[in-house]
Amino acid sequence: MATTDQTQRDGTTMPSSTFSPVSNAGVLMNWAPHQVLLGGLALAWMILPLTVGADLLSVRNIPAVIVLLVSLVTIHGRSLWQLAAIHLGFAARKATGQTRWTMSPMARDTTVGYLDLPGSTGKRLKPIELVDTKFGGAAWLWDTTSGEATAILRCNAKPFTFRSAREQAERGTGWSDLMRQAVELPGVTRITTQARCLRVPYPPDKPARSESWSAQQLRDMEDRDMQDTMMHDMILTVTVRQADVEADARRRGGGAVGLGQILKDRVVSLVTLAVKAGAAWDDITWLNCGQIRGLCKTLSSPDAWTLLGKHFELPDHVPLSTSYMEYADRIEADAVCARTLWIDQWPADPVTAGFLQRLVIRPDMQVILTQTWRPKGEHQARKALDNRVAELERIKSRNESMGRNADMRVERELEETRSRLKELADRHVEVDYQGFVTIISNDRQALDRDTRRLRTDMGGTLHFDSMRGQQWAGWVAALPLGQAGR
């Protein structure tokens, strides 16, 4: 993703972005290492017998030809081998009963709870520890398998559409500053944002006792006519890799104590910039154990909103048990059906800040837009971009030497990659970026209808991959836990 500027009529400079297509560049032409290896083995199987007089058109070469042809094909940056592995993985989970889960939290010592996430084949549930920081009631997630600690913040965004172009530009610049700061902070490995549009019972919060008589009458009238309403909020998560801050964590007490203090420092450093990027300062909350459980519970059980406390916390005596049933194209969690789509094509032309607003501000559809940002240092990013430019230029040169017409996809990706190199020299920051859209409905028919509507509404702007056989990963991305794009 590259950032540029567009000048408005009033002379204000508005940040805009362009998105590179999914790269097909590999270690050799468009091939990934496993494609080169399998294709090379297939060629060796066919060519080496020729040295002893064997026939190239022998029947024994048919399997090698099939392997070679399969290795040549790349779809949306993935080989046929990778796509086959995804579908075989889903089939294996289904055959071994791994497409159904039931989750329940426990508590012990300083770990105040567990959140069980659907695991991959062979591991039914993956426990994520929920650790109390012992300051301000905040909690964080600790994945002891990967050594990652994640803080979860909930906030509301300031209005955007009717703000001045100058303020909109400042918010775009604020997010760029946040990404730059994240690269400079040791250990920060992932930042995840969620724009959530969810249906909640009306009113979503309890009325204050101090309401005036007229306000109470208005609320009573609305209560008679409105059964539910759409709630819009934001989830921001910050993830720190324990291995990158091990020495500092030991100096601060080691284990969960030291890691929790480091995570707090990272959150405080980034929250100020999040406010500049549009988060409402007085609405930012670092979630505690009860609030995290509450947001997870209400995602799959909408009626659970009535069980939440004043600050959206789920009482300890209410179980968080959740049953899942995974299908190839959707997942059913308690009372809802959900489908997650991966955004595999972003706008080819420059777009201004806020272009995704019509995706998540919807009056009658439950949608969660999850965006994952992985900061990369300048040296690492430049090396990756230089390698991509070199590979694309080799493809372009080969097409020219063979007299072929220019491949516009290669031309466009080459132009975008060079633009990102130029931006890297100016801003010294690069991010790996992914986007997921989760649609939540009451039943399968409504889910299919909402999916068609969303695809139609965003056609020409975004293109979606159906993530068949990967809906368990899509649901994990939709949960307000910052685990997307792992």
Phi, psi and omega per residue, in radians:
M1 nan 2.259 3.137
A2 -2.012 2.577 -3.121
T3 -1.978 2.312 3.096
T4 -2.273 -3.018 3.121
D5 -2.203 2.494 3.014
Q6 -2.144 2.397 -3.112
T7 -1.615 2.184 3.124
Q8 -1.432 3.025 -3.120
R9 -1.110 -0.520 -3.133
D10 -1.491 0.127 3.111
G11 1.558 -0.052 -3.141
T12 -1.348 2.406 3.102
T13 -1.533 2.130 -3.117
M14 -1.870 2.138 3.074
P15 -1.082 2.436 3.045
S16 -2.352 2.869 -3.081
S17 -2.313 2.624 2.944
T18 -2.148 2.607 -3.057
F19 -2.044 2.277 3.075
S20 -1.301 2.539 3.038
P21 -1.162 2.872 3.076
V22 -1.050 2.175 -3.031
S23 -1.267 2.419 3.034
N24 -1.836 0.054 -3.113
A25 -1.213 2.432 3.141
G26 -2.359 -2.842 -3.129
V27 -1.290 -0.403 3.093
L28 -2.527 2.009 -3.030
M29 0.916 -2.135 -3.131
N30 -1.746 0.220 -2.986
W31 -1.666 2.438 2.993
A32 -1.416 2.909 -3.098
P33 -0.948 -0.732 -3.112
H34 -1.189 -0.528 3.081
Q35 -1.215 -0.705 3.104
V36 -1.089 -0.755 -3.109
L37 -1.126 -0.882 -3.108
L38 -1.174 -0.699 3.095
G39 -1.127 -0.688 3.106
G40 -1.127 -0.715 3.101
L41 -1.111 -0.697 3.115
A42 -1.115 -0.752 3.111
L43 -1.112 -0.730 3.126
A44 -1.091 -0.689 3.111
W45 -1.048 -0.607 -3.097
M46 -1.506 -0.612 -2.975
I47 -1.541 -0.701 -3.077
L48 -1.017 -0.707 3.105
P49 -1.098 -0.335 3.126
L50 -1.132 -0.446 -3.128
T51 -1.210 -0.315 3.111
V52 -1.952 0.335 3.022
G53 1.540 0.248 3.121
A54 -1.277 2.794 -3.114
D55 -1.562 2.247 -3.141
L56 -1.111 -0.558 -3.091
L57 -1.566 0.402 -3.138
S58 -1.201 2.620 3.117
V59 -1.070 -0.516 -3.116
R60 -1.125 -0.285 -3.130
N61 -1.555 -0.106 -3.084
I62 -1.056 -0.816 3.098
P63 -1.042 -0.668 3.131
A64 -1.136 -0.674 3.103
V65 -1.105 -0.724 3.131
I66 -1.109 -0.790 3.114
V67 -1.049 -0.737 -3.136
L68 -1.113 -0.784 -3.119
L69 -1.138 -0.723 3.109
V70 -1.116 -0.654 -3.122
S71 -1.202 -0.383 -3.093
L72 -1.323 -0.420 -2.946
V73 -1.556 2.323 3.042
T74 -2.247 2.254 -3.129
I75 -2.168 2.053 3.141
H76 0.921 0.716 3.078
G77 1.419 0.066 3.129
R78 -2.142 2.483 3.103
S79 -1.395 2.860 3.081
L80 -1.091 -0.524 3.084
W81 -1.100 -0.746 3.140
Q82 -1.170 -0.724 3.108
L83 -1.114 -0.704 3.104
A84 -1.118 -0.675 3.129
A85 -1.101 -0.655 3.123
I86 -1.095 -0.843 -3.092
H87 -1.248 -0.620 3.064
L88 -1.171 -0.623 3.091
G89 -1.099 -0.747 3.097
F90 -1.123 -0.744 3.122
A91 -1.071 -0.683 3.121
A92 -1.172 -0.697 3.101
R93 -1.110 -0.685 -3.137
K94 -1.190 -0.721 -3.108
A95 -1.208 -0.498 -3.086
T96 -1.784 0.202 3.092
G97 1.335 0.346 -3.098
Q98 -1.587 0.131 3.108
T99 -1.678 0.156 3.070
R100 -2.236 2.379 3.122
W101 -2.434 2.676 2.914
T102 -2.313 2.190 -3.030
M103 -1.931 2.562 3.082
S104 -2.683 2.348 -3.116
P105 -1.445 2.753 3.031
M106 -2.322 3.052 3.133
A107 -2.520 2.479 3.047
R108 -2.863 2.519 3.073
D109 0.858 -2.411 -3.123
T110 -1.385 -0.210 3.013
T111 -1.441 1.940 -3.002
V112 -1.510 -0.092 3.113
G113 -3.094 2.971 3.042
Y114 -2.204 2.479 2.981
L115 -2.042 2.007 -3.120
D116 -1.564 2.108 3.120
L117 -1.794 2.534 3.069
P118 -0.969 2.272 -3.113
G119 -1.749 3.132 3.123
S120 -1.466 -3.083 -3.098
T121 -0.993 2.318 3.105
G122 1.627 -0.222 3.115
K123 -2.394 1.772 -2.958
R124 -1.120 -0.818 -3.132
L125 -2.288 2.484 3.101
K126 -1.985 1.913 -3.095
P127 -1.331 2.305 3.043
I128 -1.977 2.117 -3.106
E129 -1.284 2.443 3.102
L130 -1.888 1.905 -2.960
V131 -1.897 2.336 3.094
D132 -1.462 2.259 -3.132
T133 -1.376 -0.321 -3.127
K134 1.210 0.388 2.940
F135 -2.446 2.186 3.093
G136 1.117 0.226 3.119
G137 1.366 0.004 -3.080
A138 -1.247 2.662 3.112
A139 -2.319 2.885 3.102
W140 -2.548 2.784 -3.118
L141 -1.641 2.419 -3.139
W142 -2.205 1.896 3.055
D143 -1.604 1.701 -3.062
T144 -1.223 -0.330 3.115
T145 -1.225 -0.849 -3.139
S146 -1.626 -0.181 -3.130
G147 1.251 0.605 -3.119
E148 -1.990 2.411 3.093
A149 -2.020 2.320 -3.030
T150 -2.245 2.211 3.015
A151 -1.702 2.458 -3.071
I152 -2.069 2.149 3.127
L153 -2.083 2.488 3.089
R154 -2.068 2.402 -3.109
C155 -2.708 3.030 3.010
N156 -2.012 2.504 3.127
A157 -1.547 2.550 3.057
K158 -1.189 2.662 3.083
P159 -0.967 2.528 -3.047
F160 -2.099 -0.775 -2.941
T161 -1.011 -0.797 -3.029
F162 -1.703 0.267 3.037
R163 -1.412 2.807 3.138
S164 -1.172 2.743 3.124
A165 -1.061 -0.579 3.126
R166 -1.135 -0.766 -3.138
E167 -1.181 -0.683 3.083
Q168 -1.076 -0.705 3.118
A169 -1.125 -0.704 3.136
E170 -1.105 -0.638 3.138
R171 -1.206 -0.675 3.061
G172 -1.109 -0.730 3.094
T173 -1.144 -0.617 3.129
G174 -1.070 -0.681 3.123
W175 -1.206 -0.654 3.065
S176 -1.082 -0.697 3.104
D177 -1.132 -0.640 3.126
L178 -1.119 -0.732 3.122
M179 -1.127 -0.708 3.123
R180 -1.121 -0.710 3.122
Q181 -1.161 -0.650 -3.141
A182 -1.088 -0.650 3.108
V183 -1.127 -0.651 -3.071
E184 -1.375 -0.301 -3.139
L185 -1.498 2.096 -3.109
P186 -1.049 2.365 3.021
G187 1.642 -0.353 -3.113
V188 -1.239 2.018 -3.049
T189 -1.965 -0.323 -3.106
R190 -2.747 2.397 2.995
I191 -2.185 2.253 -3.107
T192 -2.157 2.360 3.052
T193 -2.110 2.551 3.045
Q194 -2.293 2.219 2.957
A195 -1.791 2.001 -2.991
R196 -1.962 2.316 3.043
C197 -2.141 1.774 -3.009
L198 -2.205 2.591 3.111
R199 -1.528 2.241 -3.120
V200 -2.286 2.701 3.076
P201 -1.057 2.552 3.121
Y202 -1.679 2.336 -0.092
P203 -1.400 2.641 -3.122
P204 -1.200 -0.349 3.104
D205 -2.257 2.858 -3.089
K206 -1.386 2.411 -3.120
P207 -1.154 2.524 3.116
A208 -1.286 2.550 -3.118
R209 -1.203 -0.378 -3.034
S210 -1.542 0.221 -3.119
E211 -1.109 2.550 3.087
S212 -1.274 2.931 -3.126
W213 -1.076 -0.740 -3.118
S214 -1.152 -0.671 3.113
A215 -1.134 -0.679 3.109
Q216 -1.138 -0.686 3.114
Q217 -1.128 -0.716 3.114
L218 -1.115 -0.731 3.128
R219 -1.143 -0.687 3.123
D220 -1.105 -0.705 3.116
M221 -1.122 -0.744 3.115
E222 -1.140 -0.650 -3.131
D223 -1.077 -0.586 -3.126
R224 -1.255 -0.524 -3.025
D225 -1.765 -0.344 -3.041
M226 -2.031 2.118 3.114
Q227 -1.562 -0.624 3.125
D228 -2.657 3.003 -3.138
T229 -2.567 2.914 3.131
M230 -1.659 2.265 3.132
M231 -1.878 2.367 3.105
H232 -2.086 2.196 3.061
D233 -2.553 3.076 -3.116
M234 -2.207 2.479 3.008
I235 -2.036 2.247 3.097
L236 -2.166 2.197 3.127
T237 -2.159 2.567 3.112
V238 -2.180 2.198 -3.094
T239 -2.028 2.315 3.126
V240 -2.053 2.350 3.092
R241 -1.544 2.160 -3.044
Q242 -1.062 -0.686 -3.083
A243 -1.083 -0.496 -3.093
D244 -1.388 -0.294 -3.093
V245 -2.201 0.424 -3.036
E246 -1.033 -0.793 -3.110
A247 -1.113 -0.779 3.125
D248 -1.128 -0.670 -3.141
A249 -1.124 -0.672 3.116
R250 -1.119 -0.670 3.123
R251 -1.146 -0.421 -3.108
R252 -1.705 0.186 3.086
G253 2.094 -0.234 3.084
G254 1.288 2.871 3.083
G255 1.049 -2.527 -3.104
A256 -1.156 -0.547 -3.125
V257 -1.122 -0.943 -3.124
G258 -1.144 -0.723 -3.130
L259 -1.155 -0.653 3.114
G260 -1.127 -0.664 3.124
Q261 -1.180 -0.693 3.099
I262 -1.118 -0.750 -3.140
L263 -1.081 -0.674 3.099
K264 -1.088 -0.758 3.120
D265 -1.058 -0.718 -3.130
R266 -1.162 -0.720 -3.136
V267 -1.118 -0.799 -3.136
V268 -1.060 -0.685 -3.141
S269 -1.146 -0.596 -3.042
L270 -1.601 -0.424 -3.087
V271 -1.128 -0.687 3.124
T272 -1.026 -0.715 3.106
L273 -1.264 -0.529 3.073
A274 -1.108 -0.612 3.077
V275 -1.125 -0.729 3.093
K276 -1.111 -0.498 -3.137
A277 -1.485 -0.006 3.024
G278 2.157 -0.060 3.099
A279 -1.300 2.440 3.119
A280 -1.361 2.073 -3.005
W281 -1.012 -0.765 -3.053
D282 -1.359 -0.054 3.140
D283 -1.909 0.027 -3.120
I284 -1.401 2.187 -3.136
T285 -2.268 2.181 2.984
W286 -1.415 2.001 -2.952
L287 -1.216 2.504 3.033
N288 -1.666 -3.069 -3.065
C289 -1.043 -0.828 -3.119
G290 -1.110 -0.662 -3.139
Q291 -1.220 -0.678 3.079
I292 -1.099 -0.782 3.103
R293 -1.088 -0.665 -3.137
G294 -1.117 -0.785 -3.140
L295 -1.156 -0.627 3.096
C296 -1.196 -0.709 -3.115
K297 -1.137 -0.789 -3.063
T298 -1.251 -0.350 3.138
L299 -1.175 -0.636 -3.131
S300 -1.792 -0.266 3.139
S301 -2.317 1.493 -3.072
P302 -0.966 -0.551 -3.130
D303 -1.149 -0.287 -3.103
A304 -1.206 -0.197 3.080
W305 -0.991 -0.580 -3.107
T306 -1.252 -0.251 -3.135
L307 -1.568 -0.243 -3.042
L308 -1.289 2.632 3.088
G309 -1.393 -2.969 -3.079
K310 -1.057 -0.600 -3.104
H311 -1.846 0.487 3.062
F312 1.162 0.455 3.111
E313 -1.634 2.485 3.083
L314 -1.520 2.173 -3.124
P315 -0.988 2.601 -3.079
D316 -1.087 -0.515 -3.081
H317 -1.378 -0.143 3.119
V318 -1.577 2.115 -3.107
P319 -1.225 2.639 3.122
L320 -1.786 0.331 -3.113
S321 -1.037 2.318 -3.123
T322 -2.431 2.307 3.125
S323 -1.828 2.362 -3.131
Y324 -2.075 2.562 2.941
M325 -2.328 2.022 -3.087
E326 -1.662 2.321 3.008
Y327 -2.079 3.008 -3.086
A328 -1.094 -0.605 -3.013
D329 -2.053 0.117 -3.127
R330 -2.892 3.010 3.030
I331 -2.397 2.410 3.105
E332 -1.871 2.096 -3.098
A333 -2.152 1.920 -3.096
D334 0.916 -1.956 -3.003
A335 -1.682 0.105 -3.055
V336 -2.204 2.774 2.961
C337 -1.978 2.380 -3.102
A338 -2.350 2.580 3.078
R339 -2.394 2.268 3.128
T340 -1.905 2.324 3.098
L341 -1.996 2.455 3.060
W342 -1.674 2.295 3.112
I343 -1.414 1.773 -3.078
D344 -1.696 -0.166 3.043
Q345 -2.429 2.146 3.097
W346 -1.762 2.990 -3.098
P347 -0.989 2.343 3.113
A348 -1.342 -0.541 3.140
D349 -1.636 2.731 3.135
P350 -1.014 2.444 3.109
V351 -2.243 2.626 -3.127
T352 -1.579 2.894 3.134
A353 -1.030 2.452 3.125
G354 1.604 0.112 -3.085
F355 -1.218 -0.265 3.123
L356 -1.569 0.074 -3.047
Q357 -1.091 -0.681 -3.123
R358 -1.253 -0.181 3.055
L359 -1.380 -0.647 -2.996
V360 -1.903 -0.255 3.082
I361 -1.718 1.551 -3.050
R362 -2.196 2.432 -3.049
P363 -1.398 -0.348 -2.984
D364 -2.548 0.441 3.135
M365 -2.444 2.344 3.105
Q366 -1.531 2.062 -3.056
V367 -2.395 2.444 3.018
I368 -2.174 2.077 3.048
L369 -1.715 1.989 -3.138
T370 -1.881 2.177 3.122
Q371 -2.133 2.288 -3.116
T372 -2.023 2.292 -3.100
W373 -2.148 2.139 3.091
R374 -1.957 1.827 -3.129
P375 -1.119 2.482 3.098
K376 -2.242 2.422 3.085
G377 -1.180 2.800 -3.054
E378 -1.066 -0.756 -3.099
H379 -1.111 -0.823 3.141
Q380 -1.105 -0.744 -3.122
A381 -1.176 -0.731 -3.123
R382 -1.121 -0.696 3.122
K383 -1.072 -0.780 -3.133
A384 -1.144 -0.737 -3.134
L385 -1.210 -0.686 3.089
D386 -1.074 -0.733 3.109
N387 -1.104 -0.664 3.141
R388 -1.202 -0.740 3.103
V389 -1.054 -0.784 -3.133
A390 -1.060 -0.727 -3.127
E391 -1.186 -0.749 3.128
L392 -1.134 -0.656 3.099
E393 -1.166 -0.601 3.065
R394 -1.143 -0.705 3.094
I395 -1.104 -0.767 3.133
K396 -1.095 -0.760 3.134
S397 -1.126 -0.687 3.133
R398 -1.142 -0.709 3.096
N399 -1.088 -0.702 -3.141
E400 -1.166 -0.721 -3.126
S401 -1.163 -0.449 3.123
M402 -1.627 0.079 3.082
G403 1.296 0.369 -3.128
R404 -1.509 2.719 3.030
N405 -1.198 2.682 -3.121
A406 -1.095 2.361 3.074
D407 -1.469 1.926 -3.037
M408 -1.141 -0.475 3.082
R409 -1.159 -0.713 3.092
V410 -1.168 -0.743 3.135
E411 -1.043 -0.757 -3.107
R412 -1.185 -0.747 3.138
E413 -1.157 -0.638 3.116
L414 -1.123 -0.744 3.119
E415 -1.102 -0.754 -3.130
E416 -1.168 -0.682 -3.125
T417 -1.164 -0.715 3.075
R418 -1.109 -0.647 3.101
S419 -1.113 -0.682 3.116
R420 -1.191 -0.587 3.062
L421 -1.121 -0.720 3.116
K422 -1.136 -0.743 3.107
E423 -1.117 -0.642 3.134
L424 -1.085 -0.652 3.112
A425 -1.164 -0.529 -3.112
D426 -1.476 -0.710 -2.969
R427 -1.883 -0.271 3.091
H428 1.048 0.551 -3.135
V429 -2.584 2.519 3.081
E430 -2.521 2.554 3.122
V431 -2.303 2.521 2.890
D432 -1.504 2.286 -2.920
Y433 -2.268 2.347 3.062
Q434 -2.379 2.629 3.104
G435 -2.330 2.412 3.122
F436 -2.301 2.509 3.086
V437 -2.137 2.152 3.116
T438 -1.943 2.209 3.118
I439 -1.853 2.288 -3.099
I440 -2.105 2.249 -3.135
S441 -2.420 3.027 -3.094
N442 -1.396 -0.519 -3.118
D443 -2.623 3.060 -3.046
R444 -1.161 -0.682 -3.124
Q445 -1.092 -0.789 3.106
A446 -1.139 -0.625 3.130
L447 -1.126 -0.784 3.112
D448 -1.096 -0.704 3.139
R449 -1.146 -0.789 3.141
D450 -1.143 -0.620 3.117
T451 -1.120 -0.768 3.108
R452 -1.086 -0.724 3.140
R453 -1.103 -0.759 -3.117
L454 -1.157 -0.741 3.102
R455 -1.062 -0.704 3.139
T456 -1.184 -0.781 -3.100
D457 -1.099 -0.636 -3.064
M458 -1.729 0.083 3.120
G459 -1.051 2.416 -3.087
G460 1.555 -0.304 3.103
T461 -1.897 -0.850 -3.127
L462 -2.246 2.639 3.002
H463 -2.136 2.402 -3.012
F464 -1.991 2.422 2.964
D465 -1.675 2.418 -3.002
S466 -1.313 -0.225 3.140
M467 0.938 0.774 3.110
R468 -1.111 2.355 -3.116
G469 1.359 0.066 -3.109
Q470 -2.235 0.386 -3.059
Q471 -1.186 -0.442 3.059
W472 -1.113 -0.700 3.090
A473 -1.191 -0.615 3.099
G474 -1.126 -0.669 3.120
W475 -1.204 -0.687 3.072
V476 -1.049 -0.678 3.101
A477 -1.128 -0.586 -3.097
A478 -1.340 -0.467 3.123
L479 -1.107 2.521 -3.088
P480 -1.352 0.999 -3.040
L481 -2.177 -0.020 3.096
G482 1.205 0.513 -3.093
Q483 -1.818 0.163 -3.113
A484 -1.266 2.615 3.037
G485 1.222 0.456 -3.101
R486 -1.294 nan nan
